[in-house]
Amino acid sequence: MIDNLIALVKQHAGSAIINNPAIPNEQNEAAVASASDSILASLQQAASGGGLKDILGMFSGNGDVAASPLTQNAKDRFTESLAGRFGLDQGQAASVANNLIPNVMTSLVNKTNDPGDNSFGFQDIMAKLSGSSQGGLDFGGLLNKFRSGAFDVDGDGDTDLQDAMKMLGGGDGGGIMGKLKGLFGG
C-alpha cells in the first residue's frame, strides 16, 4: 500500500513539488515521501483515535473528500513538514499542500472505490492502518453498510453518537446491551 501511495503522490506532484522552484530538485523524493507520510499519518491517527466515522465517510463517496477532516489533517501535517524540513515559509508550504493533498486524497478514494482498479483496496488500507491482519474485521462490509445508511438507526440522515447509543443501549431493551442482558438473564 505504501508503494502505491508514493506512486499516487508522484502522479500528482508535478507543479506542487517537481516543478516548484521553492523545493530543490534533489529534495523532490523526500518531499513526495513527506506528503505520503502525512496522508498515512492522518489516516492512522483517525483509525486509532476514534475517527473511523471520518474514514468511512470519506471512502463511502458520500462527501467532498477535499473538505474531509482527514484531508485537512494531512494538509496541516504536510505544511508543517515542508516548513520544517525544507525551509519553505508557511505561505509557500500551505500553497504546496493545498495544491497536492486534496488531489491525492480524492484520487486515493476514487481508486479504492473503483472495482476495476486493484491498486488500493479498502480492506488492505484498514489492515495497514490498524496494524492487523486481514483475518479480523470485514472493513469492506463495514464500508458498504455505512454507504447504505445501515448505521443511521435514528433515521436522521447521518451516522453519529446518537445512532451508536441506540445500537448499544436501545433504550427499550433493544440494541446490543439489551440482547446481552437477555442472554445473561439481566
N, C-alpha and C positions, 0 to 999 in steps of 0.2 A: 504494500500500500504506500509506503513512504517513497519508494522509487517512482511510482505512478504520480504521487502528489508533486514531487520535484519536477517531473516531466510536464505536468499540467501548469505549474508556475512558470516554467521556461517558455511554454507556448504563449503565455500572456505577458511575458516580461519585456517585450520589445521596447516600447517607448518609456515604460516606467523604470526599467533597470538597464537593459543592454545599450540603448541609445541615449541614455541620460548622462550628460557631461558631469553632473554632480557626483556620480558614482564611477570611480576609476575602473577601466576595463578589467584590471587584474582583481577587482573586488566583485565582479558580476556573479561568479559562482557562489561566493559567500553571501551575497545579498539574496540570491534565489533561495539558498538554504535557509536563510533567516526568515524569509517570507513563508516557506514551507513549515518551519518550526513554529512560527507564530500561529498559523492556521491549526496545526496539530495541537499546540498547547491550549488554544481556545476551546477546541472540541474536547480535549482531555479534561480540562477544568470543568466544563459543563457536565461531562459524563460522571465525574467523581464528586461533583458538588451539588447535586440535586437539579441539574439543568437538563434532564432527559426530555422534558417537555419542549425545551427550546430546540434540542437536536431533532426530535420527532417532528416538531412544527416546521423546521427549516427543510428537512428532507421529504416531508409529505407533499411539497409542491403547492401548499395552500397559502403561501405568503410571499412577500418580497424578500428574497434572500439577502439583497444588499442592505435592507433595513433590519435584518436579524441581529439580536444581541450578540450572537456568536461572531458575525461578520464584524460588528463594531469592536468587539474584544480583540479579534485578530488584527484589525487595522491599528488599534491602540498599541498592541504589542509590537507590531512591525514598525510603527512610527518611532517608538522608544528605541528599538534596536538600531534603526537607521541613524538616529541622532547620536546614540551612544557609541556604536561600533564603527560607523562610517563617517561621523563628523558632520552630517547634514544638519542644518538648522531646523527647528521644529516645523516651520512652514514648508520647507522643501520635503522633509520626511513625511509630513502629513499628506502632501500632494502625491508623492510616490505611492504611499499606502492606499490612498483613496482611488488612485488610478489602477491599482493592481488587485488588491484583496477582494473587493466585491465581484470583479470579473472571474477570479479564480474560484471563489466560493459558489457563484452561480453555475459555473462550468462543472464543478465537483458535484453539485446537486443534480444537474441535468444528466451527467454521465452515470451517476448512481441510479437514477430513475429510468434510464434508457435500457430496455431489455435487450437491445441489440449491441450494447457496449458492455463488455465484461471487465473494463479496466478498474472499475470500482464497484464493490458490492456492499450494500448496507450492513449485511451480517459481518463481513470482513472488517469494515470500518469500526463497527461497535466492538468487535472482538479485540481489535487493536487498542481502542480507547479504554476498554475496561480491563485489558490485560488478561483476558480469559480465553480459553479455547472455545471453539465453536460448538462444543458439546452442551453448552448451557442454554441460556435463554434464546428463544427464537426472535431475534430483533427484527427480522423481516416481517414476520407475522404481526409483531407489535406495531410496526410502522403501518402496515395495511389496516389494522384496526383503528389506529389514530386517524388515518386518511378518511376512513369511512364514518368517523364520528362515533364509533362504538364506545368510547370512553366519556362521551358527553351524556352522563347519566341524568343530569338535571334538565337537559334539553334547552340550554341557553345559548347554544351555538359555539361554545368553546370547552376546552378541557382544562379544568383548574382545580384548586384546592376543594371547592365545594363538591365537585364530582368525586374526588378521592375520598372525601369524608362519607359521601353517600355509599360508595363502593365498600368502604371499610366498616362503617357503623350501621348504615342503613336507617337508623332512627326508628325503624318499625320492626326491628328484629331481623331484618334482611341483611344483605351485604355479607361480607366475609366474616365479620365478627359475630353476626347473628348465627351464621351457619356453624361457626366453631363452637359457640355456646350450646347450640342444639346438639352438636356431635358429642360434647363432653358433659351434657346434662345440666348446663348452666342456666 
